[in-house]
Amino acid sequence: MRFDLLPPVAGRVKRGAISPAVWLLFFLLSAASSLSAQETRPLDKRVNFSTKNVSLQEALGALRTISGAAISFNYEEVARQPRITLHLTNETVRYVLEKILVQTSLQYIEDDNGGVILSPRRNRKDQVRGSLGFIVDGQVVDRKGFPLSNASVQVVGEKYGATTDANGLFRTVVNEGMVLRVSYLGMKTVDHAIRGRDFVRIMLDTVPIVMNDYVVTGYQNIDPSGC
């Protein structure tokens, strides 16, 4: 469908022949088109994302389906990664992808077309914070792989630590050989040695409930005169 804003003029059209209002309309349409293009970038879309104990490939496929983002990766690298449990509401695709990959040994880079390419993450030991050491990420789960939120993650021998979020994820700073002490109500406390890894998955067991022993002797008739 074609719309002629001005009637055709024979010969060369002078710039002054187009009214300022028309130039303003062109400018506003161009600006709106540019703004719309920026807002529709796949990584900037806001989505709801929920997965439970699925493979990384399945999680990436689900994210690609709801966002339209092009995600390229090596299938062998992805197959070696842990299973993913994640529940996020109204977050950008970029944030969701970061939360997914923080559970793995992979990172992503953006290409010129708004897509992403996954590659092995560089060693976190290169990311030094003063004399403390390197950053370590982790997830605390139960024996069935379900994340535990608000679990306490304390660096043994230090006065700092972290608390897990709704997806059981945490981040803290450690040094080589340090130990994380993880505790959660109703679960056994676990000491977990870092051993140079930059992502740890810590599994907690429930504390068995021990019932007190009671002996039932039944009812007895007592003669009041014998009291």
C-alpha positions in Angstrom: 0.0 0.0 0.0 1.4 3.4 -1.0 0.7 6.8 0.6 1.7 10.0 -1.2 2.4 12.7 1.4 2.6 15.4 -1.3 1.4 15.5 -4.9 4.0 14.7 -7.5 5.9 17.7 -8.8 7.4 17.8 -12.2 11.1 18.2 -12.4 13.5 18.4 -9.4 12.0 18.9 -6.0 13.5 21.7 -4.0 14.1 21.1 -0.3 12.0 24.1 0.5 9.0 22.6 -1.2 8.5 20.1 1.6 6.9 21.6 4.7 8.7 21.6 8.1 5.8 19.5 9.4 6.6 16.7 6.9 10.3 16.8 7.8 9.3 16.5 11.5 7.0 13.5 10.7 9.9 11.8 8.9 12.2 12.4 11.9 9.7 11.1 14.5 9.0 7.9 12.4 12.7 7.3 12.0 13.4 7.8 15.7 10.5 5.5 16.7 11.8 2.8 14.3 15.3 3.0 15.7 14.0 2.8 19.3 11.8 -0.2 18.5 14.7 -2.0 16.9 16.8 -1.5 20.1 13.9 -2.7 22.3 13.4 -5.9 20.4 17.0 -7.1 20.7 16.6 -10.8 21.8 19.0 -10.5 24.8 17.0 -7.5 26.1 13.6 -9.2 26.1 12.0 -9.9 29.4 10.8 -13.5 29.9 9.6 -15.9 32.5 11.9 -19.0 32.7 11.5 -22.2 34.6 13.3 -25.5 34.4 13.8 -28.3 36.9 16.7 -30.8 36.7 17.1 -30.6 32.9 20.2 -30.9 30.7 22.0 -27.7 29.7 21.1 -28.4 26.1 17.4 -28.6 27.0 17.6 -25.4 29.1 19.3 -23.5 26.2 16.7 -24.8 23.8 13.9 -23.6 26.0 15.5 -20.1 26.3 16.0 -19.9 22.6 12.4 -20.8 21.9 10.9 -18.1 24.2 13.4 -15.4 23.3 14.2 -16.0 19.6 17.9 -15.5 20.5 20.5 -17.4 18.4 22.6 -19.5 20.8 25.6 -21.3 19.3 27.5 -24.0 21.2 29.6 -27.1 21.0 27.4 -30.1 21.8 30.2 -32.1 23.4 31.1 -29.2 25.7 27.4 -28.7 26.7 26.9 -32.4 27.3 29.5 -32.4 30.0 27.8 -29.7 32.1 25.6 -30.3 35.1 21.8 -30.4 35.0 20.0 -27.1 35.4 17.3 -26.0 37.8 16.3 -22.4 37.6 13.1 -20.3 38.2 13.1 -16.6 37.2 10.2 -14.2 36.5 10.3 -11.1 34.3 14.0 -11.1 33.8 16.0 -10.2 30.6 17.2 -13.0 28.5 20.8 -11.8 29.2 20.3 -12.2 32.9 18.7 -15.7 32.5 21.6 -16.8 30.4 24.1 -15.6 33.0 22.2 -17.5 35.7 22.2 -20.6 33.6 25.9 -20.5 32.8 27.0 -19.6 36.3 26.2 -23.3 37.1 28.6 -24.5 34.3 32.2 -24.0 33.1 31.0 -22.0 30.1 30.7 -18.3 29.3 29.2 -16.4 26.4 30.1 -13.7 24.0 27.7 -11.6 21.9 28.0 -11.6 18.1 27.2 -8.7 15.8 23.7 -10.0 15.1 22.5 -10.1 18.7 23.2 -13.8 19.1 25.5 -15.5 21.5 28.3 -18.0 21.3 29.2 -20.3 24.2 32.8 -21.1 25.0 34.8 -22.5 27.9 35.1 -20.0 30.8 38.5 -18.7 31.6 39.9 -19.6 35.0 38.4 -17.5 37.8 41.8 -17.5 39.5 42.6 -14.7 37.1 39.9 -12.6 38.7 41.7 -11.6 41.9 40.2 -9.5 44.7 43.1 -8.1 46.6 44.8 -10.7 48.8 41.6 -12.8 49.3 41.9 -15.0 46.2 39.5 -15.8 43.4 35.7 -15.8 43.0 33.8 -19.1 43.3 30.2 -19.7 42.3 28.1 -22.6 43.5 24.7 -24.1 44.1 23.3 -25.9 47.1 20.8 -28.7 46.4 19.2 -31.6 48.2 19.6 -35.3 47.3 17.0 -35.0 44.6 18.7 -32.1 42.9 16.3 -29.5 44.1 17.9 -26.1 45.0 17.9 -24.9 48.6 17.3 -21.2 49.1 18.6 -19.2 52.1 21.3 -21.9 52.9 24.2 -20.4 54.8 27.6 -20.7 53.0 30.4 -19.8 55.4 34.1 -19.6 54.6 35.8 -21.6 57.4 38.2 -19.5 59.4 36.9 -16.2 57.9 34.2 -13.7 59.0 32.4 -13.6 55.6 30.4 -15.9 53.5 27.1 -15.9 51.5 23.5 -17.0 51.4 21.9 -18.9 48.5 19.2 -17.2 46.4 15.9 -18.7 45.3 17.7 -21.0 42.9 20.2 -22.2 45.5 23.0 -20.2 43.9 25.7 -18.3 45.7 29.0 -16.4 45.1 31.9 -15.8 47.4 35.6 -15.2 47.4 38.1 -17.9 48.5 41.7 -18.8 48.4 43.3 -22.1 47.4 42.7 -24.8 50.0 39.8 -23.0 51.8 36.7 -24.8 53.0 33.1 -23.8 52.7 30.8 -24.8 55.5 27.2 -25.1 54.3 24.2 -25.4 56.6 20.5 -25.5 56.2 17.6 -26.0 58.6 16.8 -29.7 58.7 19.9 -30.7 56.8 23.3 -32.0 57.8 26.0 -29.4 57.8 28.7 -30.1 55.2 32.3 -28.9 54.9 33.3 -28.6 51.2 36.9 -28.1 50.1 37.4 -25.8 47.1 40.4 -27.5 45.5 40.9 -24.9 42.8 37.4 -25.2 41.2 35.5 -22.0 40.3 32.1 -23.7 40.5 30.9 -26.2 43.1 27.7 -28.1 43.5 27.1 -29.0 47.1 24.5 -31.7 48.0 23.0 -31.8 51.5 21.3 -34.8 53.3 18.3 -34.5 55.6 18.9 -35.0 59.3 17.1 -38.3 60.5 14.4 -37.7 63.1 15.0 -39.8 66.2 11.8 -40.5 68.2 12.1 -40.9 72.0 11.2 -44.4 73.4 8.1 -44.7 75.5 6.9 -47.7 77.5 3.1 -48.1 77.8 2.2 -50.1 80.9 -1.6 -49.8 80.7 -4.2 -48.9 83.3 -4.0 -50.1 86.9 -6.7 -50.2 89.6 -5.2 -48.8 92.8 -6.9 -49.4 96.2 -7.2 -46.0 98.0 -6.9 -47.7 101.3 -3.4 -48.8 100.4 -2.2 -45.3 99.9 
